[in-house]
Amino acid sequence: MDKKIIKIGIIGLGFIGKVHAQAYRSIPFSFPDAPVEAVISAILRTSTGRDEAFIQSLGNPLVTTDSKTFYAAGLDMVDICTPNYLHLEQAKDAAQQGCHLYIEKPLGLNLAHASEITSAAERANVLTHTAFMKRYYPAVQQAKAIIDSGLIGEITNFNVHYYHNSYMDPLRPISWRLQQAPSGGGAMADLGVHIMDMTRYLLGEAVWVQCHTRTFISQRPASKGSKEMETVDVDDWGLSVVGMQNGAIGTIEATRMSGGLGDSNRMEIFGSKGSVVVDLEHPLHCTYYDQDQKTHHIGALDLPSPNSHAIWPPAKMSMGPFLDAHSACIYDFLGCIRDGRESMINFSDATRTQEILEAGYQSADQGGQKISLPLEVS
């Protein structure tokens, strides 16, 4: 089939918007035989005149603050990279314009928003995808193949954590990520939702959640160098105990206050015949323990690929695992658009991850009470 050109519009060009833009730009390098070509046609942001050199490197797309001008660019797909509270209205607008939708995690500010976004996309009959890029790491793919093949037997328990130390400095100013109204949550919404999705992907659906959260730095400067302080009303740390449909019970822990551990993401999964450890400091292979043989295996295994998520740039084309993962996630969705097929991380799927997050926050608000799933959407 001929190469399909897909015209992309990006809403929001902060840090993660630039990551997505770089991922689109890198596709001909990362995937030399790609049957799709992503053209960044328009960028919608709150002000123009910034990041001019970077924008020019993207092919000098239209940059505007006006949504009508943005959609007049004739977009096939819209990529939303804005604060969480903006996702709902931006997604509804894009769906009404008939654009396929890619949204940074979490899908919505809360479960109600996520459900409304999903319904709007379904009514518009557009394809959807969520930026749960952890699924694409080869180590996660290998773990999925090992678990699905039955090599570690019946899953009994698991532990997963995601640690950042990005907010250790009490003088780091307030931002939207530290306020409930625009973010919907703190460490659990920002980091924990990634590993909630990874848990679902590897182990199936959750049936109950118990959670505790804490805020360690409750006041931060209003701006850099300011003596005026503003309240932090989201979690710096959270720990959920989660019961799975398959009977396994495990912990999901996330923090942005992990001194000495800048970006630690590790999952240990135990079963009746062995175990699997995914440590994304080693992104290409997991560690598999065979209980019968009493041996650890690190490296390639002759197992079938679990699904279409087995996408990764060739080693010589790697730009580092973080950008490789975003590139793979985006490239997968471009293939869905080209072929007219549903994504495995469509908005309906992402809403089930958001449900675990929401149940966790409900539990924390109730002192760690067990919250059963599914939740009723208010």
C-alpha positions, -999 to +999 in steps of 0.1 A: +000+000+000+011+036-006+025+056+023-004+075+040+002+111+050-015+120+083-018+157+092-013+163+129-024+191+151-008+194+185-026+213+214-001+224+239+037+227+233+052+224+268+076+197+278+055+167+268+042+185+237+077+189+225+084+152+233+054+142+211+065+166+184+100+151+184+085+117+182+065+126+150+096+141+135+117+111+143+095+085+126+115+084+093+146+079+113+133+055+140+111+035+115+128+038+081+102+017+063+072+034+079+041+031+057+029+064+072+042+100+072+032+123+100+031+160+091+027+184+120+004+209+103-007+231+132+000+239+168-025+254+192-011+271+223-017+299+247+008+323+231+030+325+200+065+338+195+082+311+217+103+281+207+107+295+172+138+274+164+122+242+175+090+249+157+109+257+125+126+223+128+092+207+127+086+220+092+074+254+104+038+245+110+010+270+116+011+283+152-020+299+165-040+307+197-073+305+178-090+271+176-109+279+144-077+287+127-061+256+141-089+233+127-089+251+094-056+234+087-075+203+077-062+180+104-066+142+104-055+138+141-052+159+172-027+153+199-037+169+233-007+177+256-023+202+279-031+202+317-056+175+326-085+199+333-084+211+297-087+176+281-125+173+282-134+204+262-105+201+238-112+164+231-149+172+225-140+200+201-116+178+181-141+149+180-167+173+166-143+182+139-139+145+130-103+143+141-088+111+155-076+117+190-044+111+209-043+123+246-015+124+272-023+105+304-044+106+324-072+107+299-093+131+320-093+152+351-113+125+368-134+094+359-165+115+349-144+135+324-127+104+310-161+087+305-175+119+288-144+121+265-148+084+256-185+089+248-178+120+226-152+101+206-175+072+201-204+094+190-180+110+164-168+076+153-131+087+155-102+065+165-085+071+199-053+063+216-038+072+250-001+079+258+005+049+280+039+044+265+052+021+292+035-008+275+059-005+245+092-011+264+106-044+251+110-055+288+073-051+293+065-068+261+087-098+271+071-100+305+037-100+288+047-129+266+061-148+296+030-144+317+006-151+288+025-183+280+020-196+315+057-199+323+053-184+358+020-202+365-008-187+385-001-151+395-001-148+433+012-113+441+031-083+427+048-051+436+052-021+413+067+014+420+074+046+401+097+070+419+107+105+408+127+130+429+115+160+409+097+178+438+123+174+466+132+210+467+107+229+489+115+261+470+103+247+437+074+269+428+038+259+427+025+246+393-007+231+379+006+197+388+005+206+425-030+218+426-061+196+426-084+218+404-062+216+372-045+183+378-070+160+395-043+145+417-006+144+425+019+117+423-007+090+418-023+108+389+010+119+373+031+088+378+009+061+394-015+061+365+013+048+343+019+018+365-018+012+370-020+008+333+011-014+332-005-036+359-037-039+339-018-047+307+002-075+323-023-089+348-058-080+338-085-060+355-087-049+391-117-056+413-109-035+445-085-009+457-073+004+491-051+035+491-032+059+514-017+092+503+004+119+519+015+154+511+050+162+525+055+198+514+022+216+519+033+251+509+053+263+479+064+297+465+039+313+442+067+318+417+105+315+416+121+335+443+087+347+457+081+349+494+043+345+488+033+309+495+005+288+480-011+256+492-003+222+477-035+202+478-024+170+460-004+139+470+034+138+470+032+100+477+006+073+473+004+036+480-025+014+467-031-022+475-050-037+445-069-069+442-071-083+406-097-104+389-073-133+386-069-134+424-035-118+427-030-090+452-003-064+449+010-029+457+012+002+434+034+030+448+042+063+433+061+094+446+077+126+434+098+127+466+123+099+462+157+114+471+185+096+452+161+078+428+155+101+399+134+078+377+129+043+391+102+021+377+102-015+387+076-043+388+080-077+404+054-104+395+053-137+414+035-169+403+033-205+413+060-215+388+084-186+390+086-148+387+092-119+363+109-087+372+106-056+349+131-028+358+129+000+332+165+010+340+171-021+318+144-014+291+152-042+266+148-074+287+130-085+319+143-111+343+125-144+343+130-169+372+121-206+365+111-222+398+116-258+385+150-252+370+161-228+398+175-205+371+173-168+361+169-159+324+179-125+311+178-120+274+158-132+244+133-160+248+116-179+219+080-167+227+054-153+204+049-115+205+019-107+226+002-082+203+007-051+182+025-033+210+057-051+200+070-019+183+104-005+190+130+014+170+160-007+159+190-004+182+210+017+158+181+042+155+176+045+193+172+080+207+171+067+243+143+046+259+121+075+269+118+090+234+118+055+219+088+046+239+069+077+230+078+072+193+066+036+194+033+046+211+027+073+185+037+051+156+013+024+167-016+048+166-006+062+132-008+026+120-042+023+135-053+054+115-038+041+083-055+007+086-088+020+101-085-003+132-091+003+169-061+009+192-056-014+221-052+017+243-083+034+231-102+057+254-125+030+266-094+010+278-078+041+293-110+048+313-106+015+331-071+026+342-086+060+353-112+040+373-084+025+395-069+059+400-103+073+411-110+044+434-076+050+450-084+086+457-118+077+471-102+051+494-075+076+506-103+101+514-120+074+534-089+065+555-079+035+533-113+018+530-116-009+504-133+004+472-149-021+449-148-019+411-164-010+388-173+025+401-205+043+392-198+074+372-215+105+386 
